[in-house]
Amino acid sequence: MRLKSIDRIASGDVLGKSVYDDKCQLLLARNVTLTSNYIDRLRQASIQCVYIEDEISEGIEPDHFVSNELKVKSINVVQNVFKHASDKKSVGVNAQQIEKIKDIIEEMMETIFSNRDTLYVMTELMGTDMYTYNHSAEVAVLSMLVAKSLGMNQQFIQKIGVGALLHDIGKMRIPTEVLNKVDTLTDEEMKLVKEHATFGYELLKESATISPISRQIILLHHEKLDGKGYPMRLASDEIPVHVRIVTMCDIFNALISNRSYREKLNVDEALEILRAEAIYQLDREIYYHLLKVVNIYPPGTIVELSNGSIGIVIKENREAQTRPTIQLVVDNKKGEIINLMDNLTLFISKTIEL
């Protein structure tokens, strides 16, 4: 299977993964053959891309850490907690909701520690309307993977996961029309959006079931090493390492996600942006560990090679991620298989869509 944007899918395409609506209910099931009516339903649900099964991607199965079932379950829990927080009458998050968050993190950790060789690939399951909840779940998984790569103990990783899952809870106190605004935010709107870190901290600061580590992540995840972040303008070692991890993963996932106001970047493009920011604003060591756990060219990715050939990635190379195994695609048919480790004069120029 491979990922295909909503603008390129057509009647007759076969869904490779199930798609869910904003209530976490099944919208279209895997193996459904798309019709014009089904495609309209996807557009109405703000779905930007779907996995499809076709001849050139036959037999390719992107390896995700978190199953679709656990991913939907985690998004549902986050959505319920966040919606409770959006109630202006609410003064916090109750202990029962926090326990559900911790239970989800424990399930994610069990998956992460039982799949030691699997690289991170973001799962596309829902529309852009669900961005905040889906983003929170993805940032939690990725933050725990980076923390694990750094050699942190499981208890500490669990606290990072909880903080990451809740890092954007304060956005529930920001008007939706501001969060999803397509045009450039005014200075006043930008100031309001920046308040979300403080809003989130205020919601949870009295919670005895949330560790100080998790609360620090919620409050400080927009701080930058050069002191130009917010809300406290901390710099360098003033920013705890667990906060730096979530900051890196937060920015990375935002870059590779579709938003109401822009299309997502490819993983390699996002990593290049982070590489530049790791000079002054982001932690360079954490960036290198991010590189260790992220699948740059996951199976199913369509790429253009330096000689102009088009191919589909069929197998990653964990030791040299920029040199996976490619199956050439000629006239939408499978062609020669090339291991880029055996063809050092060839390299990937860019990722594309067919």
Buried (B, 14 or more C-beta within 10 A) or exposed (E): BBBBBBEEBEEEBBBBBBBBBBEBEEBBEBEBEBEEEBBEBBEEBBBBBBBBBBEBBEEBEBBBBBEBEBBBBBBBBBBBBBEBBBEEEBEBBEEEBBEBBBEBBBBBBEBBEEBEEBBBBBBBBBBBBBBBBBBBBBBBBBBBBBBBBBEBEBEBBBBBBBBBBBBBBBBBBBEEEBBBBEEEBEEEBEEBBBBBBBBBBBBBEEBEBBBEBBBBBBBBBBBBBBBEBBBBEBBEEEBBBBBBBBBBBBBBBBBBBBBEEEEBBBBBEBBEEBBEBBEEBBBEEBBBBBBBBBBBBBBBBBBBBEEEBBBBBBEBBEEEBEBBBBBBBEEEEBBEEBBBEEEEEBEBEEBEEE
